[in-house]
Amino acid sequence: MEKSDVVAALAALAQDNRLDVFRLLVQAGPDGMAAGSVASALGLAPNTLTFHFDRLRNAGLVTVRRDGRSMIYAARYDVMNGVLGFLTANCCQGAEAQGAAGCAPKVKRKRIKERA
């Protein structure tokens, strides 16, 4: 992945609503979500959402397809993984291959409350 592509992707994600939209689309899976469902889930006005979708699409982070009257947006996992790969390509000077703990991403998991 080229540095200019990574810069464009990071610039597109450097806004609260766009980051929320992208994360929601990643969670939705490869089938994506209708624009109206994204708007409802995030409480965004349709005209505002269109602007954010355009920025994400121009950066190559999402695709769009028509399904009847709906526009279905989906995350491009190949681009997302390319950005992550670019950012971590030289992590810990290659120590990742040796099992360096500092190179492994930390994932926060929500605690599930057990019911009594």
Backbone hydrogen bonds, N-H to C=O, Kabsch-Sander energy under -0.5 kcal/mol:
donor,donor_aa,acceptor,acceptor_aa,energy
6,V,2,E,-1.8
7,V,3,K,-2.6
8,A,4,S,-2.0
9,A,5,D,-2.2
10,L,6,V,-2.8
11,A,7,V,-2.4
12,A,8,A,-2.1
13,L,9,A,-1.8
14,A,10,L,-0.7
14,A,11,A,-0.6
15,Q,13,L,-1.2
19,L,15,Q,-2.6
20,D,16,D,-2.3
21,V,17,N,-2.6
22,F,18,R,-2.7
23,R,19,L,-2.5
24,L,20,D,-2.2
25,L,21,V,-2.4
26,V,22,F,-2.4
27,Q,23,R,-2.1
28,A,24,L,-1.8
29,G,25,L,-0.9
29,G,26,V,-0.6
32,G,29,G,-1.6
33,M,73,Y,-2.6
35,A,71,M,-2.4
38,V,34,A,-2.0
39,A,35,A,-2.6
40,S,36,G,-2.3
41,A,37,S,-2.5
42,L,38,V,-2.1
43,G,39,A,-1.4
44,L,39,A,-1.7
49,L,45,A,-2.6
50,T,46,P,-2.2
51,F,47,N,-1.4
52,H,48,T,-1.9
53,F,49,L,-3.0
54,D,50,T,-2.3
55,R,51,F,-1.8
56,L,52,H,-2.3
57,R,53,F,-2.8
58,N,54,D,-2.8
59,A,55,R,-1.4
60,G,57,R,-1.5
61,L,56,L,-2.3
62,V,56,L,-0.7
63,T,74,A,-2.6
65,R,72,I,-2.0
67,D,70,S,-3.0
70,S,67,D,-2.0
72,I,65,R,-3.4
72,I,70,S,-0.6
73,Y,33,M,-2.9
73,Y,71,M,-0.6
74,A,63,T,-1.9
76,R,61,L,-2.9
77,Y,75,A,-1.0
80,M,76,R,-2.3
81,N,77,Y,-2.9
82,G,78,D,-1.7
83,V,79,V,-2.5
84,L,80,M,-2.3
85,G,81,N,-2.6
86,F,82,G,-2.5
87,L,83,V,-2.4
88,T,84,L,-1.6
89,A,85,G,-0.9
89,A,86,F,-0.5
91,C,88,T,-1.8
93,Q,90,N,-1.7
94,G,91,C,-1.7
95,A,92,C,-1.9
96,E,91,C,-0.8
97,A,94,G,-1.1
98,Q,95,A,-1.1
99,G,96,E,-1.9
100,A,95,A,-1.5
103,C,100,A,-1.1
104,A,101,A,-1.0
107,V,105,P,-0.6
108,K,106,K,-0.6
109,R,107,V,-0.5
113,K,111,R,-0.6
